[in-house]
Structures are given as C-alpha cells and as structure tokens.
Amino acid sequence: MTVRRQVRKRRGLIVRPEHPGRHTILVHVIMILIVTCASAGCLLVAQQSAGSGRDSPTGFPDQPGHAEVSGHPRIVCLTSDAAELLVAIGAGEDVIGVPETLQTHHPRLLSRLPNARSVGSAKTPDVETILALSPDLIILSEAMQPSGEEKWRAAGIRTFAFECHRAQDLSGIALTLGNLTSHEKEAGDYAAFTQNLLDIIRRRLDSNPPANPLRVYMESYTDYFVYGRDTGADDLLRFLHCINVGANQSLSSIRVSTEWVLAENPDIIIKTTTLNSNRTLQSEYHRLISRDGFSSLRAIRMNRTYIINGDVFFSPHAAEGALYLAKKIYPDRFRDIDASKFTRNYLQLFSGETDDVPVIFP
C-alpha cells in the first residue's frame, strides 16, 4: 500500500479515539504533569543513568541528579529517527547537527532541519565539528557507542539516549523532547495521535486475544537475519499477539539458514527493507518468495508474506506501521479501519512532505 504525502499548513490536532482507554488517560496525565512543571519554571530533563554518563529518558526535575536545560537547546542528533521526531513536534530548527547518512538516506528531512550540518558518521562522528557547534544536547540511541563520547561529555554536553522507533515508547519520548525544546503543545498532539492508534489496536486485540497466536518469521534488512528477542520488531509482534520465531535467538539480530526457516515453517513472513531507485517493495517481495525451498512454506502458500518499509515501521511512524500490520494479520478485526487515513493525517500535521511513501506490500 502506498500513501501520498501532502503539504498542508500545520494546524491543531483534535483526536477522537473510539473509546478513551487507560493508556490514553495515562498520556493525558503525563501531559498535565509536564505542562504543570513547565508553568512552574522548570524543565523536564532525564536522570543520568548510573555509570553510563548518559541521561535516561525518564524522571522529573525534582528528582536527584537533574540539571536545568535551556528551553530551546542546540541539539546534535546522531540518529535520523530522533531528528524526524523533533521535526514532528516542531523542533526541527533546534537541530544543528546530524549524521551524514541522514543526508544520503533521508534527504526529505533536510528541508525541515534548516540549521543542521553533517557531523560525520553516527558511529565515528567528527568530535571537533560537534564541539565547534557548541550543542547543549546530543541525542543517540541506547545501543550506540560512538567514538569521542567521552570528549563531549567532558566538555559538559548532555547526552540523551532514546529509541525513537518503538511504537509503545514514542508518546513518552515525544513529551520529554517537547518539554526539553519548549514544544509541549506540538509534542502533546503527536503523543495523543500515536496513543490513539495504539489504543485502536489494543481494544480490538487485548479484549479477545487469538486462541492460537500466529508464528511470524520477521527478517531484518539483510537476508536471513532474523530479529531476536527484546528488539523493536519483537516488541511489535508481541503487541500484535503474535509469536516471534526468532525470539529464542540470544542476539538482537542473527543469521539463520534456509533449513532453519523451513523447519520453523511460520504462519507469516515479514521482511524489512529500505527503498531506493533500484529496490521497491514489489521487487523485494518477488525476490523473497523465489528463494530456494520457500515455495513449500505455509506463509508462501497461504499468501501471508509481506514486505515492509523500515522507514515507516521503525521510525516515529511506528504506530502507523503497527496498524497497517494489524490489518494484514487480522483482516476481519480491522476491516473497517483505513490505515492510510491516519498516515495522511500524520503527514498533514507533523511532516509536510510531498513524496509517495510505500508502506507495505502486498
């Protein structure tokens, strides 16, 4: 499925969930706490993780270990997901540094990051460039161990670790970033939008979970590398009441063999990919189902094989991706839901892009 990005003037978001659930209420409570804190002259910053030198994305200023951060900090993002989330909450102008891969793999973001310049590779950033930019904050992912981190921490630059691609974490992270950048209203809109999508899924699955959960083989960007446990993909499958056949693997991503996949014989196959001029969801689909031996797999025979765009499913769009996948896995339960409508709403409110976005095929 493909949705068209449309440029619209940003406007306020009114979310009308099907029924207010406890998760939606929780987000509203958090939003009230943040607004209350901000009105009192304090800003939410993250508590420093013991021994890591980094700041975790939880906590409030009245807890030990916090320091005040400027309301419009200068930010270096070492992940494109964090940069995209900052754009979504209206804080793109606060970003002054991005990894070089964002310029090559996500050029669509650059127009929303007018003050950003390349700081080199995310794993080996140019520390001198970063120091010359004089950032207040550096945002990276929890798994990253970039070279030079000790130097910028020694210079007093705060480092925050966020995973901006897990659907169930995005609302809280957005609210934290909104408070840090004085974009509480826009962050609250994004959090409510995301939470509403997740609540739609929860209400249709949690109240009547499948008696026999479907077994899913979910492959990473690289052929035959299956997602292991405690990954974003594993979280997504468990949220959708599916069994990740790769969850028994001890690593987050591990190479398996054709024989292993044939022995698992999953009910559903999902492959993640990125797109370019030579690679489409359709071409990846035909390449996948043509693998030696795969024609005997249950998922192939039953036409339950899907190619997903990783830039949607593992990004600030992750809640939308979850809804698209829920419709594929449980077509009867989500027959009345038009997932593309939510994507169009997201683009109108948080993105302002114009290119087509393939999401899932077929």
Contacts in CASP RR format, 6 or more apart in sequence:
PFRMAT RR
TARGET T0000
AUTHOR 0000-0000-0000
METHOD contacts of the structure
MODEL  1
MTVRRQVRKRRGLIVRPEHPGRHTILVHVIMILIVTCASAGCLLVAQQSA
GSGRDSPTGFPDQPGHAEVSGHPRIVCLTSDAAELLVAIGAGEDVIGVPE
TLQTHHPRLLSRLPNARSVGSAKTPDVETILALSPDLIILSEAMQPSGEE
KWRAAGIRTFAFECHRAQDLSGIALTLGNLTSHEKEAGDYAAFTQNLLDI
IRRRLDSNPPANPLRVYMESYTDYFVYGRDTGADDLLRFLHCINVGANQS
LSSIRVSTEWVLAENPDIIIKTTTLNSNRTLQSEYHRLISRDGFSSLRAI
RMNRTYIINGDVFFSPHAAEGALYLAKKIYPDRFRDIDASKFTRNYLQLF
SGETDDVPVIFP
1 324 0 8 1.000
1 339 0 8 1.000
1 340 0 8 1.000
1 358 0 8 1.000
1 359 0 8 1.000
1 360 0 8 1.000
1 361 0 8 1.000
2 356 0 8 1.000
2 357 0 8 1.000
2 358 0 8 1.000
2 359 0 8 1.000
3 340 0 8 1.000
3 343 0 8 1.000
3 344 0 8 1.000
3 347 0 8 1.000
3 356 0 8 1.000
3 357 0 8 1.000
3 359 0 8 1.000
4 344 0 8 1.000
4 356 0 8 1.000
4 357 0 8 1.000
5 347 0 8 1.000
5 351 0 8 1.000
5 352 0 8 1.000
5 353 0 8 1.000
5 354 0 8 1.000
5 355 0 8 1.000
5 356 0 8 1.000
5 357 0 8 1.000
6 344 0 8 1.000
6 347 0 8 1.000
6 348 0 8 1.000
6 352 0 8 1.000
6 354 0 8 1.000
7 352 0 8 1.000
7 353 0 8 1.000
7 354 0 8 1.000
8 347 0 8 1.000
8 348 0 8 1.000
8 349 0 8 1.000
8 352 0 8 1.000
10 349 0 8 1.000
10 350 0 8 1.000
10 352 0 8 1.000
11 349 0 8 1.000
12 189 0 8 1.000
12 349 0 8 1.000
13 189 0 8 1.000
13 192 0 8 1.000
13 193 0 8 1.000
13 349 0 8 1.000
15 192 0 8 1.000
15 193 0 8 1.000
15 196 0 8 1.000
17 24 0 8 1.000
17 196 0 8 1.000
17 199 0 8 1.000
17 200 0 8 1.000
18 199 0 8 1.000
18 200 0 8 1.000
18 203 0 8 1.000
19 203 0 8 1.000
21 199 0 8 1.000
21 203 0 8 1.000
23 195 0 8 1.000
23 198 0 8 1.000
23 199 0 8 1.000
23 202 0 8 1.000
24 192 0 8 1.000
24 195 0 8 1.000
24 196 0 8 1.000
24 199 0 8 1.000
27 171 0 8 1.000
27 172 0 8 1.000
27 175 0 8 1.000
27 191 0 8 1.000
27 192 0 8 1.000
27 195 0 8 1.000
28 192 0 8 1.000
30 171 0 8 1.000
30 172 0 8 1.000
30 175 0 8 1.000
30 191 0 8 1.000
31 175 0 8 1.000
31 184 0 8 1.000
31 188 0 8 1.000
31 191 0 8 1.000
31 192 0 8 1.000
33 60 0 8 1.000
34 44 0 8 1.000
34 175 0 8 1.000
34 178 0 8 1.000
34 179 0 8 1.000
34 184 0 8 1.000
35 184 0 8 1.000
37 43 0 8 1.000
37 44 0 8 1.000
37 60 0 8 1.000
37 61 0 8 1.000
37 179 0 8 1.000
38 44 0 8 1.000
38 179 0 8 1.000
38 182 0 8 1.000
38 184 0 8 1.000
42 61 0 8 1.000
42 62 0 8 1.000
42 68 0 8 1.000
43 61 0 8 1.000
43 68 0 8 1.000
43 69 0 8 1.000
43 71 0 8 1.000
43 179 0 8 1.000
43 180 0 8 1.000
43 182 0 8 1.000
44 59 0 8 1.000
44 60 0 8 1.000
44 61 0 8 1.000
44 175 0 8 1.000
44 176 0 8 1.000
44 179 0 8 1.000
44 180 0 8 1.000
45 55 0 8 1.000
45 61 0 8 1.000
45 66 0 8 1.000
45 67 0 8 1.000
45 68 0 8 1.000
45 69 0 8 1.000
45 158 0 8 1.000
45 180 0 8 1.000
46 55 0 8 1.000
46 56 0 8 1.000
46 57 0 8 1.000
46 58 0 8 1.000
46 59 0 8 1.000
46 160 0 8 1.000
46 176 0 8 1.000
47 55 0 8 1.000
47 56 0 8 1.000
47 58 0 8 1.000
47 59 0 8 1.000
47 63 0 8 1.000
47 64 0 8 1.000
47 65 0 8 1.000
47 66 0 8 1.000
48 54 0 8 1.000
48 55 0 8 1.000
48 56 0 8 1.000
48 65 0 8 1.000
49 55 0 8 1.000
49 56 0 8 1.000
49 161 0 8 1.000
52 161 0 8 1.000
53 153 0 8 1.000
53 159 0 8 1.000
54 159 0 8 1.000
54 160 0 8 1.000
54 161 0 8 1.000
55 158 0 8 1.000
55 159 0 8 1.000
55 160 0 8 1.000
55 161 0 8 1.000
56 161 0 8 1.000
57 160 0 8 1.000
57 161 0 8 1.000
57 162 0 8 1.000
57 172 0 8 1.000
57 173 0 8 1.000
57 176 0 8 1.000
58 176 0 8 1.000
59 66 0 8 1.000
60 66 0 8 1.000
61 68 0 8 1.000
67 158 0 8 1.000
69 136 0 8 1.000
69 137 0 8 1.000
69 158 0 8 1.000
69 180 0 8 1.000
70 136 0 8 1.000
71 180 0 8 1.000
71 181 0 8 1.000
71 182 0 8 1.000
72 94 0 8 1.000
72 181 0 8 1.000
72 182 0 8 1.000
73 94 0 8 1.000
73 135 0 8 1.000
73 136 0 8 1.000
73 137 0 8 1.000
73 180 0 8 1.000
73 181 0 8 1.000
74 94 0 8 1.000
74 96 0 8 1.000
74 133 0 8 1.000
74 134 0 8 1.000
74 135 0 8 1.000
74 136 0 8 1.000
74 137 0 8 1.000
75 86 0 8 1.000
75 91 0 8 1.000
75 94 0 8 1.000
75 95 0 8 1.000
75 96 0 8 1.000
75 97 0 8 1.000
75 135 0 8 1.000
75 136 0 8 1.000
75 137 0 8 1.000
75 138 0 8 1.000
75 139 0 8 1.000
75 181 0 8 1.000
76 95 0 8 1.000
76 96 0 8 1.000
76 97 0 8 1.000
76 98 0 8 1.000
76 119 0 8 1.000
76 130 0 8 1.000
76 133 0 8 1.000
76 135 0 8 1.000
76 137 0 8 1.000
76 138 0 8 1.000
76 139 0 8 1.000
77 83 0 8 1.000
77 86 0 8 1.000
77 95 0 8 1.000
77 97 0 8 1.000
77 98 0 8 1.000
77 99 0 8 1.000
77 102 0 8 1.000
77 116 0 8 1.000
77 138 0 8 1.000
77 139 0 8 1.000
77 140 0 8 1.000
78 98 0 8 1.000
78 99 0 8 1.000
78 119 0 8 1.000
78 122 0 8 1.000
78 125 0 8 1.000
78 138 0 8 1.000
78 139 0 8 1.000
78 140 0 8 1.000
78 141 0 8 1.000
78 144 0 8 1.000
78 146 0 8 1.000
79 99 0 8 1.000
79 122 0 8 1.000
79 139 0 8 1.000
79 140 0 8 1.000
79 141 0 8 1.000
79 144 0 8 1.000
79 162 0 8 1.000
79 164 0 8 1.000
80 98 0 8 1.000
80 99 0 8 1.000
80 101 0 8 1.000
80 102 0 8 1.000
80 105 0 8 1.000
80 106 0 8 1.000
80 109 0 8 1.000
80 315 0 8 1.000
81 141 0 8 1.000
81 164 0 8 1.000
81 165 0 8 1.000
81 314 0 8 1.000
81 315 0 8 1.000
81 316 0 8 1.000
82 139 0 8 1.000
82 140 0 8 1.000
82 141 0 8 1.000
82 162 0 8 1.000
82 164 0 8 1.000
83 92 0 8 1.000
83 95 0 8 1.000
83 98 0 8 1.000
83 102 0 8 1.000
83 106 0 8 1.000
83 109 0 8 1.000
83 113 0 8 1.000
83 116 0 8 1.000
84 106 0 8 1.000
84 109 0 8 1.000
84 164 0 8 1.000
84 315 0 8 1.000
84 316 0 8 1.000
85 164 0 8 1.000
85 170 0 8 1.000
85 173 0 8 1.000
85 174 0 8 1.000
85 177 0 8 1.000
85 190 0 8 1.000
85 316 0 8 1.000
86 92 0 8 1.000
86 94 0 8 1.000
86 95 0 8 1.000
86 177 0 8 1.000
86 181 0 8 1.000
87 95 0 8 1.000
87 109 0 8 1.000
87 112 0 8 1.000
87 113 0 8 1.000
87 350 0 8 1.000
87 351 0 8 1.000
88 174 0 8 1.000
88 186 0 8 1.000
88 190 0 8 1.000
88 316 0 8 1.000
88 350 0 8 1.000
88 351 0 8 1.000
89 174 0 8 1.000
89 177 0 8 1.000
89 178 0 8 1.000
89 181 0 8 1.000
89 183 0 8 1.000
89 186 0 8 1.000
89 187 0 8 1.000
89 188 0 8 1.000
89 190 0 8 1.000
89 350 0 8 1.000
90 181 0 8 1.000
90 183 0 8 1.000
90 186 0 8 1.000
91 177 0 8 1.000
91 178 0 8 1.000
91 181 0 8 1.000
91 183 0 8 1.000
91 186 0 8 1.000
92 112 0 8 1.000
92 113 0 8 1.000
92 114 0 8 1.000
92 115 0 8 1.000
92 116 0 8 1.000
93 113 0 8 1.000
93 114 0 8 1.000
93 115 0 8 1.000
94 115 0 8 1.000
94 181 0 8 1.000
95 113 0 8 1.000
95 115 0 8 1.000
95 116 0 8 1.000
96 115 0 8 1.000
96 116 0 8 1.000
96 117 0 8 1.000
96 133 0 8 1.000
96 135 0 8 1.000
97 116 0 8 1.000
97 117 0 8 1.000
97 118 0 8 1.000
97 119 0 8 1.000
97 130 0 8 1.000
97 133 0 8 1.000
97 135 0 8 1.000
98 113 0 8 1.000
98 116 0 8 1.000
98 117 0 8 1.000
98 118 0 8 1.000
98 119 0 8 1.000
99 118 0 8 1.000
99 119 0 8 1.000
99 120 0 8 1.000
99 121 0 8 1.000
99 122 0 8 1.000
99 125 0 8 1.000
100 118 0 8 1.000
100 119 0 8 1.000
100 120 0 8 1.000
100 121 0 8 1.000
101 121 0 8 1.000
101 122 0 8 1.000
102 109 0 8 1.000
102 110 0 8 1.000
103 110 0 8 1.000
103 118 0 8 1.000
105 274 0 8 1.000
106 311 0 8 1.000
108 353 0 8 1.000
108 355 0 8 1.000
110 116 0 8 1.000
112 351 0 8 1.000
112 352 0 8 1.000
117 129 0 8 1.000
117 133 0 8 1.000
118 129 0 8 1.000
119 125 0 8 1.000
119 126 0 8 1.000
119 129 0 8 1.000
119 130 0 8 1.000
119 133 0 8 1.000
120 126 0 8 1.000
120 129 0 8 1.000
122 140 0 8 1.000
122 144 0 8 1.000
122 146 0 8 1.000
123 144 0 8 1.000
123 145 0 8 1.000
123 146 0 8 1.000
123 147 0 8 1.000
124 146 0 8 1.000
124 147 0 8 1.000
125 146 0 8 1.000
125 147 0 8 1.000
125 148 0 8 1.000
127 147 0 8 1.000
127 148 0 8 1.000
127 151 0 8 1.000
127 152 0 8 1.000
130 138 0 8 1.000
130 152 0 8 1.000
130 157 0 8 1.000
131 151 0 8 1.000
131 152 0 8 1.000
131 155 0 8 1.000
135 157 0 8 1.000
136 157 0 8 1.000
136 158 0 8 1.000
137 157 0 8 1.000
137 158 0 8 1.000
137 159 0 8 1.000
137 160 0 8 1.000
137 180 0 8 1.000
138 152 0 8 1.000
138 157 0 8 1.000
138 158 0 8 1.000
138 159 0 8 1.000
138 160 0 8 1.000
139 159 0 8 1.000
139 160 0 8 1.000
139 161 0 8 1.000
139 162 0 8 1.000
140 146 0 8 1.000
140 159 0 8 1.000
140 160 0 8 1.000
140 161 0 8 1.000
140 162 0 8 1.000
141 161 0 8 1.000
141 162 0 8 1.000
141 163 0 8 1.000
141 164 0 8 1.000
142 161 0 8 1.000
142 162 0 8 1.000
142 163 0 8 1.000
144 161 0 8 1.000
149 159 0 8 1.000
152 159 0 8 1.000
153 159 0 8 1.000
162 173 0 8 1.000
162 176 0 8 1.000
162 177 0 8 1.000
163 169 0 8 1.000
163 173 0 8 1.000
163 232 0 8 1.000
164 170 0 8 1.000
164 173 0 8 1.000
164 315 0 8 1.000
164 316 0 8 1.000
165 232 0 8 1.000
165 314 0 8 1.000
165 315 0 8 1.000
165 316 0 8 1.000
165 318 0 8 1.000
166 232 0 8 1.000
166 235 0 8 1.000
166 318 0 8 1.000
167 194 0 8 1.000
167 198 0 8 1.000
167 235 0 8 1.000
167 236 0 8 1.000
167 239 0 8 1.000
167 318 0 8 1.000
167 319 0 8 1.000
167 321 0 8 1.000
167 322 0 8 1.000
168 198 0 8 1.000
168 235 0 8 1.000
168 239 0 8 1.000
170 190 0 8 1.000
170 191 0 8 1.000
170 194 0 8 1.000
170 316 0 8 1.000
170 318 0 8 1.000
170 319 0 8 1.000
171 190 0 8 1.000
171 191 0 8 1.000
171 192 0 8 1.000
171 194 0 8 1.000
171 195 0 8 1.000
172 191 0 8 1.000
174 187 0 8 1.000
174 188 0 8 1.000
174 190 0 8 1.000
174 191 0 8 1.000
174 194 0 8 1.000
174 316 0 8 1.000
175 184 0 8 1.000
175 187 0 8 1.000
175 188 0 8 1.000
175 191 0 8 1.000
177 183 0 8 1.000
177 187 0 8 1.000
178 184 0 8 1.000
178 186 0 8 1.000
178 187 0 8 1.000
178 188 0 8 1.000
179 187 0 8 1.000
189 349 0 8 1.000
189 350 0 8 1.000
190 316 0 8 1.000
190 350 0 8 1.000
193 319 0 8 1.000
193 345 0 8 1.000
193 346 0 8 1.000
193 349 0 8 1.000
193 350 0 8 1.000
194 319 0 8 1.000
195 319 0 8 1.000
197 319 0 8 1.000
197 320 0 8 1.000
197 322 0 8 1.000
197 323 0 8 1.000
197 342 0 8 1.000
198 239 0 8 1.000
198 319 0 8 1.000
198 322 0 8 1.000
200 323 0 8 1.000
200 337 0 8 1.000
201 239 0 8 1.000
201 240 0 8 1.000
201 322 0 8 1.000
201 323 0 8 1.000
201 326 0 8 1.000
204 326 0 8 1.000
204 330 0 8 1.000
204 333 0 8 1.000
204 334 0 8 1.000
205 240 0 8 1.000
205 241 0 8 1.000
205 326 0 8 1.000
205 330 0 8 1.000
205 333 0 8 1.000
209 241 0 8 1.000
210 241 0 8 1.000
210 330 0 8 1.000
213 241 0 8 1.000
213 242 0 8 1.000
213 243 0 8 1.000
214 242 0 8 1.000
214 243 0 8 1.000
214 267 0 8 1.000
214 268 0 8 1.000
214 329 0 8 1.000
215 242 0 8 1.000
215 243 0 8 1.000
215 245 0 8 1.000
215 264 0 8 1.000
215 266 0 8 1.000
215 267 0 8 1.000
215 268 0 8 1.000
216 237 0 8 1.000
216 242 0 8 1.000
216 243 0 8 1.000
216 244 0 8 1.000
216 245 0 8 1.000
216 266 0 8 1.000
216 267 0 8 1.000
216 268 0 8 1.000
216 269 0 8 1.000
216 270 0 8 1.000
217 226 0 8 1.000
217 245 0 8 1.000
217 246 0 8 1.000
217 261 0 8 1.000
217 264 0 8 1.000
217 266 0 8 1.000
217 268 0 8 1.000
217 269 0 8 1.000
217 270 0 8 1.000
217 299 0 8 1.000
218 226 0 8 1.000
218 227 0 8 1.000
218 233 0 8 1.000
218 237 0 8 1.000
218 244 0 8 1.000
218 246 0 8 1.000
218 269 0 8 1.000
218 270 0 8 1.000
218 271 0 8 1.000
218 272 0 8 1.000
219 225 0 8 1.000
219 226 0 8 1.000
219 227 0 8 1.000
219 269 0 8 1.000
219 270 0 8 1.000
219 271 0 8 1.000
219 272 0 8 1.000
220 226 0 8 1.000
220 227 0 8 1.000
220 233 0 8 1.000
220 253 0 8 1.000
220 272 0 8 1.000
221 272 0 8 1.000
221 273 0 8 1.000
221 274 0 8 1.000
221 310 0 8 1.000
222 253 0 8 1.000
222 255 0 8 1.000
224 255 0 8 1.000
224 256 0 8 1.000
224 257 0 8 1.000
224 258 0 8 1.000
224 261 0 8 1.000
225 253 0 8 1.000
225 254 0 8 1.000
225 255 0 8 1.000
225 256 0 8 1.000
226 245 0 8 1.000
226 246 0 8 1.000
226 249 0 8 1.000
226 253 0 8 1.000
226 254 0 8 1.000
226 255 0 8 1.000
226 256 0 8 1.000
227 233 0 8 1.000
227 234 0 8 1.000
227 244 0 8 1.000
227 246 0 8 1.000
227 252 0 8 1.000
227 253 0 8 1.000
228 234 0 8 1.000
228 244 0 8 1.000
228 246 0 8 1.000
228 247 0 8 1.000
228 249 0 8 1.000
228 251 0 8 1.000
228 252 0 8 1.000
228 253 0 8 1.000
228 254 0 8 1.000
229 244 0 8 1.000
229 246 0 8 1.000
229 247 0 8 1.000
229 248 0 8 1.000
229 249 0 8 1.000
229 250 0 8 1.000
229 252 0 8 1.000
230 252 0 8 1.000
231 252 0 8 1.000
231 253 0 8 1.000
232 314 0 8 1.000
233 244 0 8 1.000
233 272 0 8 1.000
233 314 0 8 1.000
234 244 0 8 1.000
234 246 0 8 1.000
234 247 0 8 1.000
236 313 0 8 1.000
236 318 0 8 1.000
236 322 0 8 1.000
236 325 0 8 1.000
237 243 0 8 1.000
237 244 0 8 1.000
238 244 0 8 1.000
239 322 0 8 1.000
240 322 0 8 1.000
240 325 0 8 1.000
240 326 0 8 1.000
240 329 0 8 1.000
242 268 0 8 1.000
242 329 0 8 1.000
245 264 0 8 1.000
245 266 0 8 1.000
246 256 0 8 1.000
249 256 0 8 1.000
258 291 0 8 1.000
258 292 0 8 1.000
258 293 0 8 1.000
258 294 0 8 1.000
261 294 0 8 1.000
261 297 0 8 1.000
262 293 0 8 1.000
262 296 0 8 1.000
262 297 0 8 1.000
265 297 0 8 1.000
265 298 0 8 1.000
266 297 0 8 1.000
266 298 0 8 1.000
266 299 0 8 1.000
267 298 0 8 1.000
267 299 0 8 1.000
267 302 0 8 1.000
267 304 0 8 1.000
268 299 0 8 1.000
268 304 0 8 1.000
268 305 0 8 1.000
268 306 0 8 1.000
268 329 0 8 1.000
269 288 0 8 1.000
269 297 0 8 1.000
269 299 0 8 1.000
269 300 0 8 1.000
269 304 0 8 1.000
269 305 0 8 1.000
269 306 0 8 1.000
270 305 0 8 1.000
270 306 0 8 1.000
270 307 0 8 1.000
270 308 0 8 1.000
270 325 0 8 1.000
271 284 0 8 1.000
271 288 0 8 1.000
271 305 0 8 1.000
271 306 0 8 1.000
271 307 0 8 1.000
271 308 0 8 1.000
272 308 0 8 1.000
272 310 0 8 1.000
272 313 0 8 1.000
272 314 0 8 1.000
273 279 0 8 1.000
273 281 0 8 1.000
273 284 0 8 1.000
273 307 0 8 1.000
273 308 0 8 1.000
273 309 0 8 1.000
273 310 0 8 1.000
274 309 0 8 1.000
274 310 0 8 1.000
274 311 0 8 1.000
275 281 0 8 1.000
275 309 0 8 1.000
275 311 0 8 1.000
275 358 0 8 1.000
280 358 0 8 1.000
281 307 0 8 1.000
281 308 0 8 1.000
281 309 0 8 1.000
281 358 0 8 1.000
281 360 0 8 1.000
281 361 0 8 1.000
282 307 0 8 1.000
282 361 0 8 1.000
284 307 0 8 1.000
284 361 0 8 1.000
285 305 0 8 1.000
285 306 0 8 1.000
285 307 0 8 1.000
285 361 0 8 1.000
285 362 0 8 1.000
288 294 0 8 1.000
288 305 0 8 1.000
288 307 0 8 1.000
289 295 0 8 1.000
289 300 0 8 1.000
289 305 0 8 1.000
294 300 0 8 1.000
295 301 0 8 1.000
298 304 0 8 1.000
299 305 0 8 1.000
303 362 0 8 1.000
304 328 0 8 1.000
306 325 0 8 1.000
306 328 0 8 1.000
306 360 0 8 1.000
306 361 0 8 1.000
306 362 0 8 1.000
307 360 0 8 1.000
307 361 0 8 1.000
308 321 0 8 1.000
308 324 0 8 1.000
308 325 0 8 1.000
308 359 0 8 1.000
308 360 0 8 1.000
309 357 0 8 1.000
309 358 0 8 1.000
309 359 0 8 1.000
309 360 0 8 1.000
311 317 0 8 1.000
312 318 0 8 1.000
312 320 0 8 1.000
312 321 0 8 1.000
312 324 0 8 1.000
312 357 0 8 1.000
312 359 0 8 1.000
313 321 0 8 1.000
313 322 0 8 1.000
313 325 0 8 1.000
316 350 0 8 1.000
317 343 0 8 1.000
317 346 0 8 1.000
320 339 0 8 1.000
320 342 0 8 1.000
320 343 0 8 1.000
320 346 0 8 1.000
320 359 0 8 1.000
321 339 0 8 1.000
321 359 0 8 1.000
321 360 0 8 1.000
323 334 0 8 1.000
323 337 0 8 1.000
323 339 0 8 1.000
323 342 0 8 1.000
324 339 0 8 1.000
324 359 0 8 1.000
324 360 0 8 1.000
325 360 0 8 1.000
326 333 0 8 1.000
326 334 0 8 1.000
327 334 0 8 1.000
327 335 0 8 1.000
327 337 0 8 1.000
327 339 0 8 1.000
328 360 0 8 1.000
339 359 0 8 1.000
340 359 0 8 1.000
343 357 0 8 1.000
343 359 0 8 1.000
347 353 0 8 1.000
END
